[in-house]
Amino acid sequence: MDIGLSETQQLIRNSAREFLEENCDTQYVRAMEEDEVGHTEELWDQLAELGWLGLTVPEEYGGAGMSFSELAILLEETGAAMLPGPFFSTAVIGAEALKLAGSDDQKKDLLAKLAEGKLKTALAFHESGASWSAEGVSEMTATETEDGWILNGEKRFVQDGAAADMLIVAARTGEDAENGITLFLIETDNADVDSRELRTTSSDRMSVMTFGEVSVPKASVLGEVNGGWAILQKLFQYGAAGKCAEMAGAGQKMLDTTVDYVQNRVQFGRAIGSFQAIQHHAADMAIEVQAGRQLARQAAWFLGEGLDATRQVALAKAYLSEAYPRVCATAHQCHGAIGYTHEYDLHLWTRRATGQRLAFGDTKLHQKTLTDAAGL
């Protein structure tokens, strides 16, 4: 396994960094935090033109046909830039869900639209318990009818739900915990689907989605009836690995920002970066950033190669969910008082870290995955 960057990956990284520096600076990020939609259609269309949305979509459906490793390199840059909007929910979760379980007709129609920027998706999984287990899908039910299905219930913490055109909804269709979940593709313009925004510290655009007697055709089923849990488990791996890539990229940004600050901040007649205590902090940050990036790229490589990535994803997410917030905290400590002000940008990354560390499982959940895999 070689997790160094290939020529193609270097090109992706460099072009993405250049584009985001020009089009997604912190002023734009701050503006989108206050924006009703949370992103601009102009930037979304640019992402489609660049081929980012369909990076892993097969060429036959209008995508670039690249592997998850290439997408992870892109996610490092979007994580560093804090790219607002439903890019992750669409290019990672939506694309992988359709590739994994979509019918031929669904792939031809929806993957093509996704790659063109004409379809935004979101995953509606969590309910009141906010559990990542199959047992957590209990309140959202789907009842089969002669013509299709009727869905009733409520989903919480739906990231990008308000911006999405289509939801991937996990509903209870059978009594067995794992073999009684079915995934449905539901358009958000359905009159019986209601959305309410949840304000979060991370500004990550969560919503509560309510489904009241939502009628959908049989063709809306994604995958097999009662076969949704196996799909979800794989999606959670892609999601966790993607968040690891984001945190790895953001961690490098925090380190670079901190090093630049301490090299130029003068106190007692010298740059504070010359003080040994500050150097120790910077070294600790560099160690955690480098380790996290290696683990994140390893997990992405295993997924991209179609290998069993259970341990690699769990190890990366368990580590980065703790290491990245520590990097953020150390950055604030090195900056001193200025780092805690609203006017200074540091808090933008730190606030998002609170959501990233929980997304697709926190450290404890992934540590349990590792111990289970080891037979402990």
C-alpha positions as CSV (number, residue, x, y, z in Angstrom):
1,M,0.0,0.0,0.0
2,D,1.4,3.4,-1.0
3,I,-0.4,6.3,0.6
4,G,1.8,8.9,-0.9
5,L,0.2,11.2,-3.4
6,S,0.1,10.1,-7.1
7,E,0.5,12.7,-9.8
8,T,-3.3,12.8,-10.3
9,Q,-3.9,13.3,-6.6
10,Q,-1.3,16.1,-6.4
11,L,-3.1,17.8,-9.3
12,I,-6.5,17.4,-7.5
13,R,-5.0,18.8,-4.3
14,N,-3.3,21.7,-5.9
15,S,-6.2,22.7,-8.1
16,A,-8.7,22.4,-5.3
17,R,-6.6,24.4,-2.9
18,E,-6.2,27.2,-5.5
19,F,-9.9,27.2,-6.3
20,L,-11.0,27.3,-2.7
21,E,-8.6,30.0,-1.7
22,E,-10.1,32.2,-4.4
23,N,-13.8,31.2,-4.0
24,C,-14.2,30.0,-0.4
25,D,-12.3,32.2,2.0
26,T,-13.4,32.7,5.6
27,Q,-15.4,35.8,4.7
28,Y,-17.6,33.6,2.5
29,V,-17.8,30.9,5.2
30,R,-19.0,33.5,7.7
31,A,-21.5,34.8,5.3
32,M,-22.9,31.4,4.6
33,E,-23.4,30.8,8.3
34,E,-25.9,33.6,8.3
35,D,-27.4,32.7,4.9
36,E,-30.8,31.1,4.9
37,V,-29.7,28.4,2.4
38,G,-26.1,28.0,3.6
39,H,-24.5,28.0,0.2
40,T,-24.7,29.7,-3.2
41,E,-26.0,28.1,-6.4
42,E,-23.2,29.9,-8.2
43,L,-20.5,28.0,-6.3
44,W,-22.5,24.8,-6.4
45,D,-22.6,25.0,-10.2
46,Q,-18.8,25.6,-10.2
47,L,-18.2,22.5,-8.2
48,A,-20.2,20.5,-10.8
49,E,-18.3,22.1,-13.7
50,L,-15.0,21.1,-12.0
51,G,-16.2,17.5,-11.7
52,W,-16.1,17.4,-8.0
53,L,-19.6,16.2,-7.5
54,G,-19.2,13.3,-9.8
55,L,-15.5,12.5,-8.9
56,T,-16.3,8.9,-8.0
57,V,-19.3,8.5,-10.2
58,P,-18.6,5.9,-13.0
59,E,-17.9,7.5,-16.4
60,E,-20.9,5.8,-17.9
61,Y,-23.1,8.0,-15.8
62,G,-21.2,11.2,-16.5
63,G,-18.7,11.1,-13.7
64,A,-14.9,11.0,-13.5
65,G,-14.8,7.4,-12.4
66,M,-12.1,7.9,-9.8
67,S,-11.6,6.0,-6.5
68,F,-12.4,7.1,-3.0
69,S,-8.7,7.8,-2.4
70,E,-8.9,10.7,-4.9
71,L,-12.1,12.0,-3.3
72,A,-10.4,11.9,0.2
73,I,-7.7,14.1,-1.1
74,L,-10.3,16.6,-2.3
75,L,-12.1,16.3,1.1
76,E,-8.8,17.3,2.9
77,E,-9.0,20.5,1.0
78,T,-12.7,21.1,1.5
79,G,-12.2,20.4,5.2
80,A,-9.4,22.9,5.4
81,A,-11.5,25.5,3.6
82,M,-14.7,24.6,5.6
83,L,-16.7,24.4,2.3
84,P,-20.3,25.3,3.1
85,G,-23.2,23.4,1.4
86,P,-24.3,19.8,0.8
87,F,-21.1,18.7,-1.0
88,F,-20.3,16.0,1.5
89,S,-23.9,14.7,1.8
90,T,-24.1,14.6,-2.0
91,A,-20.6,13.6,-3.4
92,V,-19.9,11.2,-0.6
93,I,-23.1,9.8,0.9
94,G,-25.4,10.3,-2.1
95,A,-23.0,9.0,-4.7
96,E,-21.9,6.0,-2.7
97,A,-25.5,5.0,-1.8
98,L,-26.6,5.0,-5.4
99,K,-23.4,3.2,-6.5
100,L,-23.8,0.6,-3.8
101,A,-27.5,-0.1,-4.1
102,G,-29.2,1.8,-6.9
103,S,-31.0,-0.1,-9.6
104,D,-30.0,0.4,-13.2
105,D,-32.7,3.0,-13.7
106,Q,-31.8,4.8,-10.5
107,K,-28.2,5.0,-11.5
108,K,-28.8,6.2,-15.0
109,D,-31.2,8.9,-13.8
110,L,-29.9,10.0,-10.4
111,L,-26.1,9.5,-10.7
112,A,-26.1,11.5,-13.9
113,K,-28.1,14.3,-12.2
114,L,-25.9,14.2,-9.2
115,A,-22.7,14.6,-11.3
116,E,-24.2,17.5,-13.2
117,G,-25.1,19.3,-10.0
118,K,-28.8,18.9,-10.5
119,L,-29.4,16.7,-7.5
120,K,-28.5,17.3,-3.9
121,T,-28.9,14.5,-1.4
122,A,-29.0,14.0,2.4
123,L,-29.1,11.0,4.6
124,A,-32.1,10.8,7.1
125,F,-31.1,8.1,9.6
126,H,-31.1,9.4,13.2
127,E,-34.3,9.4,15.3
128,S,-34.8,10.6,18.9
129,G,-32.1,8.4,20.4
130,A,-29.4,9.6,17.9
131,S,-28.0,6.1,17.8
132,W,-25.8,4.7,15.1
133,S,-27.2,1.2,15.7
134,A,-30.0,-0.7,13.8
135,E,-32.1,-0.5,16.9
136,G,-32.1,3.3,16.5
137,V,-34.5,3.0,13.5
138,S,-37.8,2.4,15.3
139,E,-40.0,5.4,15.1
140,M,-39.9,5.9,11.3
141,T,-42.1,3.3,9.8
142,A,-42.9,2.3,6.2
143,T,-46.1,0.3,5.4
144,E,-46.4,-1.5,2.1
145,T,-49.6,-0.8,0.1
146,E,-50.8,-2.1,-3.3
147,D,-49.2,0.8,-5.1
148,G,-46.1,1.5,-3.0
149,W,-45.3,2.5,0.5
150,I,-46.6,4.9,3.2
151,L,-44.0,6.5,5.5
152,N,-44.6,8.0,8.9
153,G,-42.3,9.4,11.5
154,E,-39.6,11.9,12.2
155,K,-35.9,12.0,11.5
156,R,-33.5,14.2,13.4
157,F,-30.0,15.6,12.8
158,V,-30.4,15.3,9.1
159,Q,-27.4,17.2,7.7
160,D,-28.2,19.3,4.7
161,G,-31.8,18.1,4.8
162,A,-33.2,21.6,4.0
163,A,-30.9,22.0,1.0
164,A,-31.4,18.5,-0.4
165,D,-33.6,17.7,-3.3
166,M,-33.8,14.0,-2.3
167,L,-33.5,12.2,1.0
168,I,-32.2,8.7,1.6
169,V,-34.5,7.7,4.4
170,A,-34.1,4.6,6.7
171,A,-37.4,3.2,7.8
172,R,-38.6,0.3,9.8
173,T,-40.2,-2.3,7.6
174,G,-39.7,-5.5,9.7
175,E,-39.4,-6.6,13.3
176,D,-35.8,-7.9,13.1
177,A,-33.4,-5.1,14.2
178,E,-30.9,-5.5,11.3
179,N,-33.0,-7.3,8.8
180,G,-36.0,-5.0,9.1
181,I,-34.7,-1.7,7.7
182,T,-35.4,-0.4,4.2
183,L,-34.0,2.6,2.5
184,F,-36.2,4.9,0.5
185,L,-35.5,7.8,-1.9
186,I,-37.9,10.6,-1.2
187,E,-38.0,14.0,-2.9
188,T,-38.1,16.9,-0.4
189,D,-40.7,18.8,-2.4
190,N,-43.3,16.3,-1.3
191,A,-46.1,18.2,0.4
192,D,-46.1,15.7,3.3
193,V,-42.4,16.2,4.1
194,D,-41.8,19.0,6.6
195,S,-38.4,20.5,7.5
196,R,-37.3,22.4,10.6
197,E,-33.8,23.7,11.1
198,L,-31.7,22.8,14.1
199,R,-29.1,25.4,15.1
200,T,-25.8,23.8,16.1
201,T,-22.5,24.9,17.4
202,S,-20.9,23.5,14.3
203,S,-23.1,25.5,11.9
204,D,-23.5,22.2,10.0
205,R,-27.1,22.7,8.8
206,M,-29.0,20.0,10.7
207,S,-32.7,19.6,10.3
208,V,-35.6,17.7,11.8
209,M,-37.6,16.1,9.0
210,T,-41.2,15.0,9.6
211,F,-43.0,12.5,7.4
212,G,-46.8,12.4,7.6
213,E,-48.4,9.8,5.5
214,V,-45.8,10.2,2.8
215,S,-46.8,8.0,-0.2
216,V,-44.1,6.8,-2.5
217,P,-44.0,4.3,-5.4
218,K,-42.3,0.9,-5.1
219,A,-39.5,2.2,-7.3
220,S,-38.4,4.6,-4.5
221,V,-36.9,1.7,-2.6
222,L,-33.1,1.8,-2.6
223,G,-31.7,-1.7,-2.7
224,E,-33.8,-4.6,-1.3
225,V,-36.7,-4.5,1.0
226,N,-35.4,-5.1,4.6
227,G,-31.8,-5.0,3.2
228,G,-31.1,-1.4,4.2
229,W,-28.8,-2.0,7.2
230,A,-26.1,-3.7,5.2
231,I,-26.1,-0.6,2.9
232,L,-26.1,1.8,5.8
233,Q,-23.1,0.1,7.5
234,K,-21.1,0.6,4.3
235,L,-22.3,4.2,4.0
236,F,-21.2,4.9,7.6
237,Q,-17.7,3.7,6.7
238,Y,-17.5,6.0,3.7
239,G,-18.9,8.8,5.9
240,A,-16.5,8.2,8.7
241,A,-13.5,8.0,6.3
242,G,-14.7,11.2,4.6
243,K,-14.9,13.0,7.9
244,C,-11.4,11.8,8.8
245,A,-10.1,13.3,5.6
246,E,-11.9,16.6,6.4
247,M,-10.3,16.6,9.9
248,A,-6.9,15.8,8.5
249,G,-7.0,18.7,6.1
250,A,-8.4,21.1,8.7
251,G,-5.8,20.0,11.2
252,Q,-3.0,20.9,8.8
253,K,-4.7,24.3,8.3
254,M,-4.8,24.8,12.0
255,L,-1.1,23.9,12.3
256,D,-0.1,26.2,9.4
257,T,-2.1,29.1,10.8
258,T,-0.6,28.6,14.3
259,V,3.0,28.3,13.0
260,D,2.5,31.5,10.9
261,Y,1.2,33.3,13.9
262,V,3.9,32.4,16.4
263,Q,6.6,33.2,13.9
264,N,5.3,36.8,13.6
265,R,3.8,37.5,17.0
266,V,6.5,39.4,18.9
267,Q,6.5,39.5,22.7
268,F,9.4,40.4,25.1
269,G,11.4,41.5,22.0
270,R,11.3,38.2,20.2
271,A,8.9,36.0,18.2
272,I,6.9,33.8,20.6
273,G,7.7,30.9,18.3
274,S,11.3,31.0,19.6
275,F,10.1,30.0,23.1
276,Q,10.5,26.4,23.9
277,A,7.0,25.9,25.3
278,I,5.5,27.2,22.1
279,Q,7.8,24.9,20.1
280,H,6.7,21.9,22.1
281,H,3.0,22.8,21.4
282,A,3.7,23.1,17.7
283,A,5.6,19.8,17.7
284,D,2.7,18.0,19.4
285,M,0.3,19.5,16.9
286,A,2.5,18.4,14.0
287,I,2.7,14.8,15.3
288,E,-1.0,14.5,15.7
289,V,-1.7,16.1,12.3
290,Q,0.7,13.8,10.5
291,A,-0.5,10.7,12.3
292,G,-4.1,11.6,11.6
293,R,-3.5,12.2,7.9
294,Q,-1.7,8.9,7.5
295,L,-4.6,7.0,9.2
296,A,-7.2,8.9,7.1
297,R,-5.4,8.1,3.8
298,Q,-5.0,4.5,4.8
299,A,-8.7,4.1,5.4
300,A,-9.6,5.9,2.2
301,W,-7.2,3.6,0.3
302,F,-8.7,0.5,1.6
303,L,-12.2,1.7,0.7
304,G,-11.0,2.8,-2.7
305,E,-9.5,-0.6,-3.4
306,G,-12.7,-2.4,-2.4
307,L,-11.1,-4.1,0.6
308,D,-12.5,-4.7,4.0
309,A,-11.8,-1.4,5.7
310,T,-13.6,-2.0,9.0
311,R,-10.4,-1.7,11.2
312,Q,-8.8,1.0,9.1
313,V,-11.8,3.3,9.2
314,A,-12.4,2.6,12.9
315,L,-8.8,3.3,13.8
316,A,-8.7,6.6,11.8
317,K,-12.0,7.9,13.2
318,A,-11.3,6.8,16.8
319,Y,-8.0,8.7,16.6
320,L,-9.0,11.8,14.8
321,S,-12.2,12.4,16.8
322,E,-9.9,13.0,19.7
323,A,-6.7,14.3,18.1
324,Y,-8.2,17.0,15.9
325,P,-10.1,18.7,18.7
326,R,-6.8,18.7,20.7
327,V,-5.1,20.3,17.7
328,C,-7.7,23.0,17.7
329,A,-7.4,23.6,21.5
330,T,-3.6,23.8,21.2
331,A,-3.9,26.3,18.4
332,H,-6.0,28.5,20.6
333,Q,-3.5,28.2,23.5
334,C,-0.7,29.2,21.2
335,H,-2.6,32.2,19.9
336,G,-3.6,33.4,23.3
337,A,-6.5,35.8,23.8
338,I,-6.8,36.8,20.1
339,G,-7.6,33.2,19.2
340,Y,-10.8,33.3,21.3
341,T,-12.3,36.4,19.7
342,H,-15.1,36.2,17.3
343,E,-13.4,38.5,14.8
344,Y,-10.4,36.1,14.5
345,D,-11.1,33.0,12.3
346,L,-9.8,30.2,14.6
347,H,-13.1,29.5,16.2
348,L,-14.6,28.6,12.8
349,W,-12.6,25.4,12.6
350,T,-12.9,24.7,16.4
351,R,-16.7,24.9,16.3
352,R,-16.9,22.5,13.3
353,A,-14.7,20.1,15.1
354,T,-17.4,19.5,17.7
355,G,-19.7,18.1,14.9
356,Q,-17.0,16.3,12.9
357,R,-15.8,14.3,16.0
358,L,-19.4,12.9,16.4
359,A,-20.3,12.4,12.8
360,F,-20.6,8.7,11.8
361,G,-19.5,7.6,15.3
362,D,-17.4,9.1,18.1
363,T,-14.2,7.6,19.5
364,K,-16.0,5.2,21.9
365,L,-18.1,3.7,19.1
366,H,-15.1,3.1,16.9
367,Q,-13.0,1.8,19.7
368,K,-15.7,-0.8,20.3
369,T,-15.6,-1.7,16.6
370,L,-11.8,-2.3,17.0
371,T,-12.2,-4.5,20.1
372,D,-15.0,-6.5,18.5
373,A,-12.8,-7.0,15.4
374,A,-10.0,-8.2,17.7
375,G,-12.3,-10.6,19.5
376,L,-11.9,-8.9,22.8
